[in-house]
Amino acid sequence: MTLDNKITHMNSNCVTCPAHNLANLVKLGIDMSETDYVVALAGNPNTGKSTVFNSLTGLRQHTGNWPGKTVGRTEGAYSYGNKRFKIVDLPGTYSLLSTSTDEEIARDFILFGQPDVTVIVVDASRLERNLNMVLQVLEITDRAVLCLNLIDEAKRHKLIVDDRLLSKNLGIPVVPAAARQGTGIPELLKAINEVATGQYVCKPHRISNDIKNVSSAVDELNQKLSVQFPDLPNTRWIALRLLEGDQSVIDAVRSGEIGNLKAAERTGE
Amino acid sequence: MKTLIIENKKEEIIATANRMRWKIGDNLHDSIIESIYKDAEEIASKVVTRSGEKPKFDVDRFIDKLVTSKWTGFPIMFLILAAVFWITIVGANVPSAMIASLLVDTMHPWLKQIADGINTPWWISGILIDGAYLAMAWVISVMLPPMAIFFPVFTLLEDFGYLPRVAFNMDGIYKKVGAHGKQALTMSMGFGCNAAGVIAARIIDSPRERLIAIITNNFSLCNGRWPTQILIATIFIGQLVPAYLAGFASAAAVVAIAILGIGFSLLVSWGLSKSVLKGEASAFSLELPPYRPPRIMQTLYTSLIDRTIFVMWRAIIFAAPAGVVIWLVANIQFNDLSLAKYFVDWTNPYALFLGLNGVIILAYIIAIPANEIVIPTILMLTVLTVGMQGVGADTGVMFEMENAADVATVLHSGGWTVLTGINLMIFSLLHNPCSTTIYTIYKETGSWKWTMISTFLPIAMGLSITFLITQVWRIFN
C-alpha cells in the first residue's frame, strides 16, 4: 500500500470519527489553489492569532509577545476533511470603528472580503475588553467562531470562563484553546468546518437596538438600502456606518460595490 | 436611463444619511460604543467567575514595577541593551574568523585555480570570483555570526514581552516631542531592520505621527550597520583603553551610538512636529501583555531560519552585484588611473574637511543597496588607493582580515585616525536608508516628497555633525 493510499484509507475511516480530527488536517502552507472556503482570523492584538494561524497552516509566521506585530494580511491554507480552506491572518485591533490603517485592513476584509467564516481569537483572561471587538465583528458578519485562547493563562489567574454560556449569549460556537500548546486546535477545526458548511447556523448577538434618537433615522435608511440592495445581509449596520459618515462605506454605496455583498447563506452553497 | 435612476437612488441614500447626520449630532459614535461596551460588560459578567483569591505575590506585577519604574526602568533598559551587544561582539569573533578562513583563505584561491585551469579570461574570473564571490564571502563571514546571535537573543526578549515595556518607558518622552508613543515600538523594530520598522508604523493611527515615525526610523541602527559599528569601535575605541577593558569600551561605544540615534530620532521628531508636521500628540492605550516564558527551541528555529537566513539572503543578493561594481571601478583605467582612484582623489579634499575621506564617500555610494558591505568596500578601496604591498593581493580584490588588528594596520596606513573612526561611526548612523528601506518608505507613504526628505535629511545631518566634530577636534588637538 503506497503512502497516498494509506492516507486516503485513513481519512475514510477518520472522517466520521470525532476523536481524530487532527488526522483530517493537512497543512498546506502557502498553497492556496482552489480553496473551497475563506477563513479570516480577527481579534485584539496579542491574543495569539498568528500562533493559531501557524498551527493551522504549518507556516512559521513570526510571532511576538507585543501588540501590533501583524500589520498586514498574511494568507495560508489547510485542508480539512475533503475541503480546502484559505486562511487570512488579519492585523490585531481593538475595534473596527476608527480609521488607522491596520483597523481598516481588518474591517475591509471582514466586510468586503466576505470570508465564509471569521474566527475571532480572544484572550480568555481579558474577556470583557476582548468582547467589544467580538460584538463589532458580529455586527458585520453572521458566520463566526470564537476561539477562547490563552485559557492556560486565565487558569493561572484563577479565572473560569463558561464557554457554553458564552456561546449561547453570542450565538456562535465557542472553542476554548491554548494555541501555544496546541490545545483546542482539533475542536477549532471542527467548529470552523461546521460553520463553513452550514451545519452550524449562527444566530449572532447584535447590539441593542435602542440607540437614542437614531432608531427612526436608521429605520428609514435601512428601508431605502434594502430596496436598492435586496441581497445585502446587514443593512442596519450599513445604515449606522452611513450615519456616522464612514467614508469607505459611503464610497462602496456610491460605486454599488456594496450590492455585491450577498447574504453568506447564499454564497456558501 | 435605467442606470441613471440607480445612480440617483444611491446618491439619494447618501444624501439622506448626510442630512440625518446633522440632525442626530455627534453623539451617535459615542452611543454606539456605549451600547457595545454595555453588552460586552453584561456578557462578561455572566460567563466569567473567579475561583479563589487572587495570588498575593504577582510575578508579572513585580517585574513590571522594576522594568517600568522611573528610577530603575532606563538603567535596566540600557543594561539589557549593552548585554545583548556584548554577547554579540564577544560571541561573533571566533566563528567570524573561522568562516572567513574557509570562504576566503581556502575557497577563493581554490576557485581561482579552477578558473585558471579551464582557461577563463582574466576579466571574467576577476568579475565573478574577485568581485561577486569575494563580496558575498565577506558579507557572510562578517554578518552571519553576529546575526545568528543577535536575532535569537532579541527574539527571546520579544517573546518574553519586554518590548512593550520599552515602549511604555519611552512613551512619555515621545509624547513630549509631539510624536506618538507607539513610535517607541517601531523604533525598537528598526534596531532589527529599518524597512520592517517603517512597515510597523502602520500601528500608528494618525497620519501625521505615522509620517514622523517613518522618517525617523532610520535613526535606529539597523542590523546591517551593527557590524560596521562593532568593528570600528573595536579598532579605534578599544585601543584607547587597556586591553582588558577593550571589550567593554567597544560595547559601550556601540551602545552610546545607539542611544545617540534614539536622541536624534527624538530631536528630529520634535523638529518635524514643530514645523512641517505640526500637531498635538494623540492619546492611545498601550497594553502591557503578560510575561510569557519564551519557547526557546521554537524561537531559535524561527529567528535562525526565517529572520537570519532571510536577511542574509538579501545581503548576499545585494553584495554580488556590488562586488562586480567594486572590481570594475578598481580595474577600469584611464591614463593609468582607475575610476575609483579618480573619484577618491577628487572627493578627498572635501571629505577630509568633514573628517571623513574619499574612500568612505565612495564606499557609501557603492553600498546604497545594502549597508552591510560598507566595511569590505572601504578596506578594498583603502588598499587600492594607498597602494599597500602584501595585502589584498590583486587590484580590486576584497579580502578578509584575519583579525581586527590587520584591519587596523590597513586603515592606519590609509591615514585613518581616531577622528576618522568616530566620524565613520557617526556617519554610519546618520546617512540615507538602504534602497530597500527607501522603496518601503515610498510604498508606505505614497509620496516622493516624504521619501526624499527621509533620504536626504539624515545625510545632511550626518555631514553637518561630522563637520562640527572635526572642527571642535581640531581646535583641541
Contacts between the chains, C-beta under 8 A, distances in Angstrom:
chain1	res1	chain2	res2	distance
A	45	B	287	6.8
A	46	B	287	6.5
A	46	B	289	4.7
A	60	B	301	7.6
A	60	B	302	5.4
A	60	B	305	7.4
A	60	B	306	5.9
A	62	B	302	6.1
A	62	B	306	6.2
A	62	B	307	7.3
A	63	B	159	7.6
A	63	B	302	7.8
A	64	B	155	7.5
A	64	B	158	4.5
A	64	B	159	6.4
A	64	B	163	7.4
A	65	B	158	6.4
A	65	B	159	5.3
A	65	B	160	6.5
A	65	B	161	4.1
A	65	B	163	7.6
A	65	B	164	7.9
A	65	B	289	5.5
A	65	B	291	7.9
A	65	B	292	5.5
A	66	B	158	6.6
A	66	B	161	6.9
A	66	B	163	4.6
A	66	B	164	4.8
A	66	B	167	7.9
A	66	B	185	6.8
A	66	B	289	6.5
A	67	B	164	6.7
A	67	B	203	7.8
A	67	B	286	7.6
A	67	B	287	5.1
A	67	B	289	6.7
A	68	B	182	7.1
A	68	B	185	6.4
A	68	B	200	7.1
A	68	B	203	3.7
A	71	B	199	6.1
A	71	B	200	6.1
A	71	B	202	4.1
A	71	B	203	6.1
A	72	B	199	7.3
A	72	B	202	7.5
A	91	B	202	7.5
A	94	B	285	7.5
A	97	B	29	7.4
A	97	B	32	7.5
A	97	B	33	7.1
A	98	B	205	6.5
A	99	B	205	6.9
A	100	B	202	7.5
A	100	B	203	7.3
A	100	B	204	7.1
A	100	B	205	3.6
A	101	B	202	4.6
A	101	B	210	7.9
A	102	B	202	5.3
A	102	B	203	6.0
A	103	B	205	7.9
A	125	B	290	7.6
A	127	B	44	5.0
A	127	B	47	7.2
A	127	B	48	5.5
A	128	B	40	5.7
A	128	B	41	5.9
A	128	B	44	3.6
A	128	B	45	7.8
A	128	B	48	7.5
A	129	B	40	7.6
A	131	B	39	7.7
A	131	B	40	3.7
A	131	B	43	5.8
A	131	B	44	5.7
A	132	B	36	5.5
A	132	B	37	6.2
A	132	B	40	4.8
A	134	B	40	7.7
A	135	B	36	5.1
A	135	B	39	5.8
A	135	B	40	5.9
A	136	B	36	6.5
A	153	B	290	6.1
A	153	B	292	8.0
A	157	B	54	7.6
A	158	B	50	5.8
A	158	B	51	5.0
A	158	B	52	5.3
A	158	B	53	7.6
A	158	B	54	6.7
A	158	B	55	7.5
A	159	B	48	6.0
A	159	B	49	7.5
A	159	B	50	6.0
A	159	B	51	7.5
A	160	B	48	7.2
A	160	B	49	4.9
A	160	B	50	7.4
A	160	B	51	5.5
A	161	B	47	5.7
A	161	B	48	5.5
A	162	B	46	7.8
A	162	B	47	4.5
A	162	B	48	7.8
A	162	B	49	7.4
A	163	B	47	7.7
A	165	B	46	6.3
A	165	B	47	4.9
A	166	B	43	7.0
A	166	B	47	4.5
A	169	B	43	4.9
A	169	B	46	6.7
A	169	B	47	7.0
A	170	B	43	7.2
A	180	B	292	7.7
A	180	B	295	7.1
A	205	B	39	7.1
A	205	B	43	7.7
A	207	B	32	7.4
A	207	B	35	4.8
A	207	B	36	5.6
A	207	B	39	5.5
A	208	B	35	5.3
A	208	B	38	7.5
A	208	B	39	6.7
A	211	B	28	7.4
A	211	B	31	4.8
A	211	B	32	6.5
A	211	B	35	6.0
A	212	B	27	7.3
A	212	B	31	5.7
A	213	B	24	6.0
A	213	B	27	7.6
A	214	B	24	5.6
A	214	B	28	6.0
A	214	B	31	7.2
A	217	B	20	4.3
A	217	B	23	7.3
A	217	B	24	6.2
A	220	B	16	7.0
A	220	B	20	7.6
A	221	B	13	6.8
A	221	B	16	6.3
A	221	B	17	6.0
A	221	B	20	7.3
A	224	B	9	7.8
A	224	B	12	7.4
A	224	B	13	5.1
A	224	B	16	6.7
A	225	B	13	6.4
A	228	B	6	7.7
A	228	B	9	5.4
A	228	B	10	6.7
A	228	B	13	6.4
A	239	B	17	7.6
A	240	B	28	7.7
A	240	B	32	6.6
A	242	B	13	7.2
A	242	B	14	7.0
A	242	B	17	3.8
A	243	B	17	5.6
A	243	B	20	6.1
A	243	B	21	5.6
A	243	B	24	6.5
A	243	B	28	5.8
A	244	B	21	7.6
A	244	B	28	5.8
A	244	B	29	5.8
A	244	B	32	7.4
A	245	B	17	7.8
A	245	B	18	7.7
A	245	B	21	6.0
A	250	B	14	5.9
A	250	B	17	7.7
A	253	B	10	5.8
A	253	B	13	6.1
A	253	B	14	6.1
A	254	B	10	5.8
A	254	B	11	7.2
A	254	B	14	6.3
A	256	B	6	7.5
A	256	B	10	6.5
